[in-house]
Amino acid sequence: MKTTVIACIQERSAARPSCAGRGGVQLADRLEQALAAQGLAAPVERIACFGRCDEGPNLRIAPGGAFFTGMTPERLDEVVAAVRTALPASGG
């Protein structure tokens, strides 16, 4: 199974927390750029919800990898490093 980053981009009403409301879409876009810049062949799949809206934005490395909560642009290097570790030695 191919290594993938799953990013929540769920949008809820302004009165409820959501990953999209906290910048989840922009994080997914920036992560795609960061992975490409590092030559890492891992797609970013956008999903509707992990069910952890109070902790978002949320990302997960699949299959079976790390789960990241409260993501910020400054922490994207953590995700890139986790992807690098999860990928086969050939980078994809």
N, CA, C and O atoms as a GROMACS GRO file, in nm:
protein
  368
    1MET      N    1   0.084  -0.119   0.000
    1MET     CA    2   0.000   0.000   0.000
    1MET      C    3   0.088   0.125   0.000
    1MET      O    4   0.187   0.132   0.073
    2LYS      N    5   0.053   0.221  -0.081
    2LYS     CA    6   0.132   0.342  -0.097
    2LYS      C    7   0.117   0.435   0.024
    2LYS      O    8   0.007   0.450   0.077
    3THR      N    9   0.228   0.495   0.066
    3THR     CA   10   0.225   0.592   0.174
    3THR      C   11   0.151   0.716   0.128
    3THR      O   12   0.180   0.772   0.023
    4THR      N   13   0.055   0.759   0.209
    4THR     CA   14  -0.031   0.873   0.179
    4THR      C   15  -0.044   0.958   0.305
    4THR      O   16  -0.040   0.906   0.416
    5VAL      N   17  -0.058   1.088   0.288
    5VAL     CA   18  -0.092   1.175   0.400
    5VAL      C   19  -0.240   1.207   0.386
    5VAL      O   20  -0.285   1.254   0.282
    6ILE      N   21  -0.314   1.183   0.492
    6ILE     CA   22  -0.457   1.213   0.492
    6ILE      C   23  -0.477   1.342   0.571
    6ILE      O   24  -0.436   1.352   0.687
    7ALA      N   25  -0.542   1.439   0.508
    7ALA     CA   26  -0.562   1.570   0.569
    7ALA      C   27  -0.711   1.598   0.582
    7ALA      O   28  -0.786   1.586   0.485
    8CYS      N   29  -0.753   1.635   0.702
    8CYS     CA   30  -0.892   1.672   0.722
    8CYS      C   31  -0.912   1.816   0.674
    8CYS      O   32  -0.836   1.906   0.708
    9ILE      N   33  -1.016   1.834   0.594
    9ILE     CA   34  -1.052   1.968   0.548
    9ILE      C   35  -1.200   1.996   0.577
    9ILE      O   36  -1.264   2.074   0.506
   10GLN      N   37  -1.253   1.934   0.681
   10GLN     CA   38  -1.394   1.950   0.718
   10GLN      C   39  -1.425   2.095   0.753
   10GLN      O   40  -1.353   2.158   0.831
   11GLU      N   41  -1.530   2.146   0.695
   11GLU     CA   42  -1.577   2.282   0.723
   11GLU      C   43  -1.708   2.272   0.800
   11GLU      O   44  -1.802   2.207   0.756
   12ARG      N   45  -1.712   2.336   0.913
   12ARG     CA   46  -1.834   2.339   0.995
   12ARG      C   47  -1.879   2.484   1.010
   12ARG      O   48  -1.811   2.576   0.965
   13SER      N   49  -1.993   2.503   1.074
   13SER     CA   50  -2.041   2.640   1.096
   13SER      C   51  -1.940   2.715   1.183
   13SER      O   52  -1.860   2.653   1.254
   14ALA      N   53  -1.944   2.845   1.177
   14ALA     CA   54  -1.848   2.927   1.250
   14ALA      C   55  -1.853   2.903   1.401
   14ALA      O   56  -1.755   2.928   1.471
   15ALA      N   57  -1.965   2.853   1.452
   15ALA     CA   58  -1.980   2.830   1.595
   15ALA      C   59  -1.915   2.700   1.641
   15ALA      O   60  -1.901   2.677   1.762
   16ARG      N   61  -1.875   2.613   1.546
   16ARG     CA   62  -1.815   2.484   1.582
   16ARG      C   63  -1.674   2.475   1.527
   16ARG      O   64  -1.647   2.523   1.417
   17PRO      N   65  -1.582   2.414   1.603
   17PRO     CA   66  -1.445   2.401   1.553
   17PRO      C   67  -1.440   2.309   1.432
   17PRO      O   68  -1.516   2.213   1.422
   18SER      N   69  -1.348   2.339   1.341
   18SER     CA   70  -1.328   2.253   1.225
   18SER      C   71  -1.186   2.267   1.175
   18SER      O   72  -1.120   2.369   1.196
   19CYS      N   73  -1.139   2.163   1.109
   19CYS     CA   74  -1.004   2.168   1.053
   19CYS      C   75  -0.992   2.275   0.945
   19CYS      O   76  -0.894   2.350   0.942
   20ALA      N   77  -1.091   2.284   0.858
   20ALA     CA   78  -1.086   2.386   0.752
   20ALA      C   79  -1.091   2.526   0.813
   20ALA      O   80  -1.022   2.616   0.766
   21GLY      N   81  -1.171   2.544   0.916
   21GLY     CA   82  -1.180   2.673   0.982
   21GLY      C   83  -1.051   2.717   1.047
   21GLY      O   84  -1.031   2.836   1.074
   22ARG      N   85  -0.963   2.622   1.071
   22ARG     CA   86  -0.833   2.650   1.132
   22ARG      C   87  -0.718   2.639   1.031
   22ARG      O   88  -0.602   2.631   1.070
   23GLY      N   89  -0.751   2.639   0.904
   23GLY     CA   90  -0.647   2.642   0.801
   23GLY      C   91  -0.610   2.507   0.743
   23GLY      O   92  -0.504   2.495   0.683
   24GLY      N   93  -0.695   2.405   0.758
   24GLY     CA   94  -0.664   2.271   0.709
   24GLY      C   95  -0.642   2.262   0.558
   24GLY      O   96  -0.557   2.186   0.513
   25VAL      N   97  -0.718   2.338   0.482
   25VAL     CA   98  -0.703   2.335   0.336
   25VAL      C   99  -0.567   2.393   0.296
   25VAL      O  100  -0.496   2.336   0.212
   26GLN      N  101  -0.532   2.505   0.356
   26GLN     CA  102  -0.404   2.567   0.326
   26GLN      C  103  -0.288   2.478   0.371
   26GLN      O  104  -0.185   2.471   0.303
   27LEU      N  105  -0.303   2.410   0.486
   27LEU     CA  106  -0.199   2.318   0.532
   27LEU      C  107  -0.180   2.205   0.432
   27LEU      O  108  -0.066   2.168   0.401
   28ALA      N  109  -0.289   2.149   0.382
   28ALA     CA  110  -0.279   2.040   0.284
   28ALA      C  111  -0.207   2.089   0.158
   28ALA      O  112  -0.122   2.018   0.104
   29ASP      N  113  -0.240   2.209   0.113
   29ASP     CA  114  -0.174   2.266  -0.005
   29ASP      C  115  -0.024   2.284   0.020
   29ASP      O  116   0.058   2.247  -0.064
   30ARG      N  117   0.010   2.340   0.134
   30ARG     CA  118   0.152   2.363   0.167
   30ARG      C  119   0.227   2.233   0.185
   30ARG      O  120   0.345   2.223   0.149
   31LEU      N  121   0.160   2.133   0.242
   31LEU     CA  122   0.225   2.003   0.259
   31LEU      C  123   0.256   1.940   0.124
   31LEU      O  124   0.364   1.884   0.106
   32GLU      N  125   0.162   1.948   0.030
   32GLU     CA  126   0.188   1.898  -0.106
   32GLU      C  127   0.312   1.964  -0.165
   32GLU      O  128   0.396   1.896  -0.225
   33GLN      N  129   0.323   2.093  -0.149
   33GLN     CA  130   0.439   2.166  -0.200
   33GLN      C  131   0.567   2.121  -0.131
   33GLN      O  132   0.670   2.103  -0.196
   34ALA      N  133   0.562   2.104   0.001
   34ALA     CA  134   0.681   2.064   0.077
   34ALA      C  135   0.726   1.923   0.038
   34ALA      O  136   0.846   1.898   0.024
   35LEU      N  137   0.631   1.832   0.021
   35LEU     CA  138   0.666   1.695  -0.019
   35LEU      C  139   0.728   1.694  -0.158
   35LEU      O  140   0.827   1.624  -0.183
   36ALA      N  141   0.670   1.770  -0.249
   36ALA     CA  142   0.723   1.777  -0.386
   36ALA      C  143   0.863   1.837  -0.386
   36ALA      O  144   0.951   1.790  -0.458
   37ALA      N  145   0.885   1.941  -0.306
   37ALA     CA  146   1.015   2.006  -0.299
   37ALA      C  147   1.123   1.911  -0.248
   37ALA      O  148   1.240   1.924  -0.283
   38GLN      N  149   1.083   1.815  -0.164
   38GLN     CA  150   1.176   1.717  -0.109
   38GLN      C  151   1.186   1.592  -0.197
   38GLN      O  152   1.264   1.501  -0.168
   39GLY      N  153   1.108   1.589  -0.305
   39GLY     CA  154   1.109   1.474  -0.395
   39GLY      C  155   1.046   1.351  -0.335
   39GLY      O  156   1.081   1.239  -0.370
   40LEU      N  157   0.951   1.371  -0.243
   40LEU     CA  158   0.884   1.259  -0.176
   40LEU      C  159   0.751   1.230  -0.244
   40LEU      O  160   0.663   1.316  -0.251
   41ALA      N  161   0.737   1.108  -0.295
   41ALA     CA  162   0.619   1.067  -0.370
   41ALA      C  163   0.512   1.014  -0.277
   41ALA      O  164   0.489   0.893  -0.269
   42ALA      N  165   0.446   1.105  -0.208
   42ALA     CA  166   0.336   1.068  -0.119
   42ALA      C  167   0.222   1.167  -0.144
   42ALA      O  168   0.236   1.286  -0.115
   43PRO      N  169   0.110   1.120  -0.196
   43PRO     CA  170  -0.002   1.210  -0.220
   43PRO      C  171  -0.066   1.257  -0.090
   43PRO      O  172  -0.055   1.191   0.013
   44VAL      N  173  -0.132   1.372  -0.097
   44VAL     CA  174  -0.209   1.425   0.015
   44VAL      C  175  -0.355   1.407  -0.020
   44VAL      O  176  -0.406   1.470  -0.114
   45GLU      N  177  -0.422   1.321   0.054
   45GLU     CA  178  -0.564   1.293   0.031
   45GLU      C  179  -0.646   1.375   0.129
   45GLU      O  180  -0.623   1.371   0.250
   46ARG      N  181  -0.741   1.449   0.076
   46ARG     CA  182  -0.828   1.531   0.162
   46ARG      C  183  -0.954   1.453   0.197
   46ARG      O  184  -1.018   1.394   0.111
   47ILE      N  185  -0.988   1.454   0.326
   47ILE     CA  186  -1.109   1.385   0.372
   47ILE      C  187  -1.198   1.482   0.448
   47ILE      O  188  -1.157   1.594   0.480
   48ALA      N  189  -1.320   1.438   0.477
   48ALA     CA  190  -1.417   1.523   0.543
   48ALA      C  191  -1.400   1.529   0.694
   48ALA      O  192  -1.428   1.634   0.753
   49CYS      N  193  -1.356   1.423   0.760
   49CYS     CA  194  -1.348   1.432   0.906
   49CYS      C  195  -1.282   1.310   0.968
   49CYS      O  196  -1.307   1.197   0.928
   50PHE      N  197  -1.197   1.335   1.068
   50PHE     CA  198  -1.141   1.230   1.152
   50PHE      C  199  -1.224   1.214   1.279
   50PHE      O  200  -1.206   1.118   1.354
   51GLY      N  201  -1.317   1.308   1.304
   51GLY     CA  202  -1.397   1.305   1.426
   51GLY      C  203  -1.324   1.366   1.546
   51GLY      O  204  -1.362   1.341   1.660
   52ARG      N  205  -1.221   1.445   1.519
   52ARG     CA  206  -1.144   1.506   1.627
   52ARG      C  207  -1.132   1.656   1.603
   52ARG      O  208  -1.023   1.713   1.609
   53CYS      N  209  -1.245   1.719   1.576
   53CYS     CA  210  -1.249   1.859   1.536
   53CYS      C  211  -1.188   1.953   1.640
   53CYS      O  212  -1.125   2.052   1.603
   54ASP      N  213  -1.205   1.923   1.768
   54ASP     CA  214  -1.152   2.010   1.872
   54ASP      C  215  -0.999   2.012   1.874
   54ASP      O  216  -0.940   2.102   1.934
   55GLU      N  217  -0.935   1.916   1.808
   55GLU     CA  218  -0.790   1.905   1.810
   55GLU      C  219  -0.725   1.950   1.679
   55GLU      O  220  -0.602   1.949   1.669
   56GLY      N  221  -0.804   1.988   1.580
   56GLY     CA  222  -0.752   2.013   1.447
   56GLY      C  223  -0.676   2.142   1.430
   56GLY      O  224  -0.668   2.224   1.521
   57PRO      N  225  -0.621   2.157   1.311
   57PRO     CA  226  -0.623   2.070   1.196
   57PRO      C  227  -0.547   1.939   1.220
   57PRO      O  228  -0.447   1.935   1.292
   58ASN      N  229  -0.599   1.833   1.159
   58ASN     CA  230  -0.546   1.699   1.180
   58ASN      C  231  -0.494   1.638   1.050
   58ASN      O  232  -0.553   1.654   0.943
   59LEU      N  233  -0.382   1.566   1.064
   59LEU     CA  234  -0.322   1.494   0.951
   59LEU      C  235  -0.284   1.355   0.999
   59LEU      O  236  -0.257   1.335   1.117
   60ARG      N  237  -0.283   1.258   0.907
   60ARG     CA  238  -0.241   1.123   0.940
   60ARG      C  239  -0.159   1.064   0.826
   60ARG      O  240  -0.190   1.084   0.709
   61ILE      N  241  -0.054   0.992   0.863
   61ILE     CA  242   0.025   0.917   0.765
   61ILE      C  243  -0.038   0.779   0.755
   61ILE      O  244  -0.057   0.712   0.856
   62ALA      N  245  -0.070   0.736   0.634
   62ALA     CA  246  -0.130   0.604   0.614
   62ALA      C  247  -0.042   0.525   0.519
   62ALA      O  248   0.022   0.584   0.432
   63PRO      N  249  -0.038   0.397   0.533
   63PRO     CA  250  -0.110   0.317   0.632
   63PRO      C  251  -0.038   0.314   0.767
   63PRO      O  252   0.085   0.309   0.774
   64GLY      N  253  -0.118   0.316   0.872
   64GLY     CA  254  -0.070   0.292   1.007
   64GLY      C  255   0.036   0.383   1.063
   64GLY      O  256   0.111   0.344   1.152
   65GLY      N  257   0.044   0.505   1.012
   65GLY     CA  258   0.148   0.595   1.058
   65GLY      C  259   0.103   0.692   1.164
   65GLY      O  260  -0.003   0.676   1.225
   66ALA      N  261   0.184   0.793   1.186
   66ALA     CA  262   0.161   0.892   1.290
   66ALA      C  263   0.034   0.973   1.263
   66ALA      O  264  -0.006   0.994   1.149
   67PHE      N  265  -0.026   1.018   1.373
   67PHE     CA  266  -0.143   1.107   1.369
   67PHE      C  267  -0.098   1.240   1.428
   67PHE      O  268  -0.042   1.244   1.537
   68PHE      N  269  -0.124   1.348   1.356
   68PHE     CA  270  -0.081   1.481   1.398
   68PHE      C  271  -0.204   1.567   1.425
   68PHE      O  272  -0.292   1.578   1.340
   69THR      N  273  -0.210   1.628   1.542
   69THR     CA  274  -0.320   1.717   1.578
   69THR      C  275  -0.267   1.858   1.598
   69THR      O  276  -0.147   1.878   1.621
   70GLY      N  277  -0.356   1.955   1.591
   70GLY     CA  278  -0.317   2.093   1.614
   70GLY      C  279  -0.208   2.141   1.520
   70GLY      O  280  -0.118   2.216   1.560
   71MET      N  281  -0.215   2.096   1.395
   71MET     CA  282  -0.110   2.127   1.299
   71MET      C  283  -0.106   2.276   1.265
   71MET      O  284  -0.208   2.344   1.258
   72THR      N  285   0.016   2.323   1.243
   72THR     CA  286   0.041   2.460   1.200
   72THR      C  287   0.142   2.454   1.085
   72THR      O  288   0.210   2.353   1.068
   73PRO      N  289   0.151   2.559   1.006
   73PRO     CA  290   0.252   2.560   0.899
   73PRO      C  291   0.393   2.538   0.954
   73PRO      O  292   0.476   2.476   0.888
   74GLU      N  293   0.420   2.588   1.073
   74GLU     CA  294   0.552   2.574   1.133
   74GLU      C  295   0.587   2.429   1.168
   74GLU      O  296   0.704   2.396   1.183
   75ARG      N  297   0.487   2.344   1.180
   75ARG     CA  298   0.509   2.204   1.218
   75ARG      C  299   0.508   2.109   1.099
   75ARG      O  300   0.521   1.988   1.118
   76LEU      N  301   0.492   2.159   0.978
   76LEU     CA  302   0.484   2.070   0.863
   76LEU      C  303   0.612   1.989   0.842
   76LEU      O  304   0.607   1.880   0.783
   77ASP      N  305   0.725   2.039   0.889
   77ASP     CA  306   0.850   1.962   0.878
   77ASP      C  307   0.839   1.829   0.952
   77ASP      O  308   0.902   1.731   0.911
   78GLU      N  309   0.762   1.824   1.060
   78GLU     CA  310   0.740   1.699   1.134
   78GLU      C  311   0.672   1.596   1.044
   78GLU      O  312   0.708   1.478   1.045
   79VAL      N  313   0.576   1.641   0.968
   79VAL     CA  314   0.502   1.551   0.880
   79VAL      C  315   0.592   1.505   0.765
   79VAL      O  316   0.593   1.387   0.730
   80VAL      N  317   0.667   1.597   0.708
   80VAL     CA  318   0.759   1.562   0.599
   80VAL      C  319   0.858   1.457   0.649
   80VAL      O  320   0.887   1.361   0.578
   81ALA      N  321   0.912   1.475   0.769
   81ALA     CA  322   1.006   1.377   0.826
   81ALA      C  323   0.940   1.242   0.846
   81ALA      O  324   1.002   1.139   0.820
   82ALA      N  325   0.815   1.240   0.891
   82ALA     CA  326   0.743   1.114   0.911
   82ALA      C  327   0.717   1.045   0.777
   82ALA      O  328   0.725   0.922   0.768
   83VAL      N  329   0.686   1.122   0.675
   83VAL     CA  330   0.666   1.064   0.542
   83VAL      C  331   0.797   1.004   0.492
   83VAL      O  332   0.799   0.893   0.439
   84ARG      N  333   0.906   1.077   0.509
   84ARG     CA  334   1.037   1.028   0.464
   84ARG      C  335   1.068   0.893   0.531
   84ARG      O  336   1.118   0.802   0.465
   85THR      N  337   1.038   0.880   0.658
   85THR     CA  338   1.061   0.757   0.733
   85THR      C  339   0.970   0.644   0.683
   85THR      O  340   1.012   0.529   0.677
   86ALA      N  341   0.846   0.678   0.648
   86ALA     CA  342   0.748   0.577   0.607
   86ALA      C  343   0.770   0.526   0.465
   86ALA      O  344   0.729   0.414   0.433
   87LEU      N  345   0.833   0.606   0.381
   87LEU     CA  346   0.852   0.566   0.241
   87LEU      C  347   0.965   0.464   0.228
   87LEU      O  348   1.059   0.465   0.307
   88PRO      N  349   0.954   0.378   0.129
   88PRO     CA  350   1.066   0.288   0.098
   88PRO      C  351   1.190   0.370   0.063
   88PRO      O  352   1.179   0.488   0.030
   89ALA      N  353   1.305   0.310   0.069
   89ALA     CA  354   1.432   0.380   0.045
   89ALA      C  355   1.437   0.451  -0.089
   89ALA      O  356   1.512   0.548  -0.104
   90SER      N  357   1.360   0.406  -0.188
   90SER     CA  358   1.360   0.469  -0.319
   90SER      C  359   1.283   0.599  -0.321
   90SER      O  360   1.287   0.671  -0.421
   91GLY      N  361   1.211   0.633  -0.209
   91GLY     CA  362   1.136   0.758  -0.204
   91GLY      C  363   0.995   0.748  -0.252
   91GLY      O  364   0.925   0.850  -0.257
   92GLY      N  365   0.949   0.632  -0.288
   92GLY     CA  366   0.811   0.625  -0.334
   92GLY      C  367   0.766   0.488  -0.330
   92GLY      O  368   0.652   0.459  -0.365
   0.00000   0.00000   0.00000
